[in-house]
């Protein structure tokens, strides 16, 4: 009887603790929701006051510009195929910028990840240093890095590629490090016992384990870098973003060109997204199937 009573008491205590925990979560969630709504309201009020009240009055016209672009594009729809062919080299340049930046950033991110992972780092005491380097690389926006490089190197695709590669190295370095922490150390220890150096241990003992995830993250980053390279074109970094800025700044009369550029960029992003999504699925599911077998 004593044991049964003790069991009932434990169940009651656990139930009471669960109810109390649920209530605390609801209270904290309500507080966060109230703070979020208050910050949003304050932000909109500040934006409206700094725009002399035009923010509240002008938001209803947010679709006026897209409507003008579409109207002119439909009016000159016969010229659309020619515009698509004309701006296709600029799209290819944007894809080249994104691909080169992704490749360079992936290699640099892999090195940063291996040097900042516990149990794998060549210099364990310098792990915090390499982690801070990765933090700095991904903390600074690509457009800021590109503006500095354009000032130093001049306009063109090279500053955009370097800027995106630096940010990619920081972002992938963090992701790769988290993946590498879950890698088994037994192959590494076995290679070390037969005299393999650090590079050989990483290449033969770690990369085969984490390779599919590395490639999956790199493909995902490639999609992001296409958008980033298009945005950097607005600051003179070349590619299709530069052509889009020119078409939009010219104004009415070249809106059909802006529509063609939007269509090219949207199509490229959709195609790359679908292809990379299938590749990532095959890599991840293939790796799991192989491990199960």
N, C-alpha and C positions, 0 to 999 in steps of 0.2 A: 504494500500500500504506500509505503514511503517513497519507493522508486516511482510509482505511477504519479503520485502527487508532485514529485520533483519534475517529472517529464512535462506534466501539464503546466507547471509554473514556468518552465523554460520556454515552452511554446507561446505562452501568454506574453512573456517578456520580449521574445523575438518579434511577435506581432505588434506589440506596442512600440518597439523601436522602429519597425518598418513604417508604421503609421506616422510616427514623429518625423522620420527622415523624409517621407513623402510630403508632409506638410511644409517642412523647411525648403524643399526643392520648389514647391509651388510658390512659397513666399519670395524666395530669391528670383524665381522666374518672373513673378509679377513686378518686382522691383526693377529688374533689368528691362522689362517691357516698358514700364513707365519712364525710365531714364532714356530709353531709345526714342520714344515718342516725343519726349521733351526736347531732346537734342535735335531731332528732325524739325520740330516746329521752330526752335530757335534758329536753326540754320536757314530755313526758308524765310523767316522774318528778317534775318540779317541780309540775305541775298536780295530781298525785295527793297530793303531800305537803302542799300548801297547802289542799287540800280534806279533810284528815285521813283520807286513804285512800279517801274515798267516790268518787273518780273511777274507780278500777279496779273498784269494786264496782257503781257505778251505770250504767256505759255499757250494760249489758245491758237496762236499762229505758228506753232512749232512744225506743223506739217505743210506750211505754205511753200517752203523751199523745195522739199521733195516733190510736191505737186507740180511746181514749175519745171523741175528737171524732167519728170516723167512726161509732162505735156509736150515739151520740146523734143524729147527723144521719140515719142510716138509720131510727132509731126514730121520728123526727119528719119523715120525708121528705115527708109531705103538706103541711107548712108551707114547704117549700123555694121554690116559685114566689113566694109572698108575700114571703119574705125577699129574694129576688133583686130584686123590684120595689122593695122598701123601700130597699135599699142601692144601687140603680142611680144615684141622684143623687150619692152620695158617689164612685162610680167616675167619673162625668162630671167632678166637681170635680178628681179626681186627674189625669185626662187633660188637663183645662184647665191645671192647674199645670205639667204636663210640657210641653205644647205652647207655652205662653207662655214658659217658661224656655228651651226649645230655640230659639225664635225670637230672643229677646233675646241668648242666649249665642252663637248663630250670627252675628248681626250684629256683636257685640263681638269675637268670635273672628276674623271676617274682617278687621276693622280692625287688630287686634293682629298678625295674620299678615302683612298687607301692609306694616305699619310695621316688622316685624322680619325681612323677607326681603331678602337682599343683592341689589342691582340694582333693587329696587322701592321701597325705603324712602324716605319723604319726608325724613327726617333720618337719614342713614346712621350718624352718630356715636351716635345714641340707640338703635341696634339692640339692644345688650346690655341696655339699660334695659327696653325693651318685652318682650324675651324673659324677663327676670326677673319682670316683672309676670305674664306668662302662667304661669311656673313657680309663683309664689305662689298664683295663682288655682286651679290644679289640685292643688297640694300640700295645701291645707287641705280636709279632708273636708266634704261638704255638711252633715252633721249638726252639726258644730262651728259653722259659719257660721249655721245655722238656730237653734241654741241662743242664740247672741249676739243675733241679730235678734229672736227671740221675747222675750228680756229687754228689748229696746229698744222694739219695736213691738207686743208682745203676740202672743197666739196667732192662728192663722188661716192662710189660704193664701198671703198676701203674703210673709211671711218665707221660706216654703218655696220660692216661685218665685224670689225674689232669690238665695237660697243656691244653688239648682240652676243658675241662670243664671250666677253667678260661676264655679262649677266648670266648667260647660260652656264658657264663654269661654276658660278656660285650656287645657282639653283640646283643643278645636277649634282654638284659636290655634296650638298646636303642630302638629297634623295639617295644617291649612291652609298653614302656613308651609312644611312639607316638600313639599307639592304645588306651591306657587307657585314654589319654587326650580327646578322642572323646566319652568316656562313659558318659551316663546320670548320673547326681548326685542326681536325685530324689529318686531312691531306697536307696542310701546311707543316704540321709537326713531322709527318713522314718525310716530306721533301727536305726539311731542315736536317733530319737525322742522316740523310745521305749526302749532305754537303751542298745543297742548292742554295744559291744566293737569294736575296730578298726579291729581286725582279722575277726570278724563276719561280719562287714560291707563290707570288701573286698571280703570275701568268698561268701556271699549271695547277695551282691548288685553289685559288679563289675565283678567278674569272670564269672558269667553266660552271661554277655553281651559281653565280650571280649574273652571268652574261645575258640570259633572256630578259631579266628584269631591267638590266642596263639598257638594252636595245629598246625595250618597250617605253621606258621613260624618255630616251633620246628621240624616238619617233613622236611622242606627245609634245616634246619641246620643239620639234621641227614645225609642227602646226602653229605653235605660239610664235615662233620666230618669223614665219611668213607674215603674220599680222604686224609684228614689230617692225620688220623691214619696210612694209608699206607705210607705216606711220612715220618712220624716220625719213622717208622721202619728202615729207612736208618741211623738213628743216634743211633740205638741200643734199640729202644723202643718196640721191639717185633712185632708180627703179620706178615702179609704177606709181608710187606715192608722189614722186616729183611731178609726173605728168598729171596726176589727179589734182594736185595743188594748182598747177597752171590753168587747168580747165575750169576749176571752181573759181579762182580769183579773176579770170577773164570775165565771168558773169554770163549774162544772157547772150545767146548766140553760139555758145560752145557747151551748153548743157547736154547736148547729145553726145559729145565726147566724154563728159563726166559720167553719163549713164553707161556708156560702153566700157569705161574703165571699171566702174562698179561691178558690172556684169562679169568681166574677165576675172576680177579679184575674187568675187563670190564663187564663181565656178571653180577656180583653182583651189580655194580653201575647202570646198565641198569634196572635190576629187581627192585631194591629199588626205582629208579627214577620213574618208571611206577606206582608202587604200591602207593607211597607217593603222586604222582600227582593226582591219582584217589581219594585218601582219602582227599586231600586238596580241590579238586573240590566239593566233596560231602559235606564237612564241610561248605565251604563258600557259595555254592549255596543253601544248605539246610538251613543254618542260614538266608539267605536273603528271601527264600521262607516262612520260618516260621514267619519272621518279617512282610512280606506282608500280610500273612493270618491273 
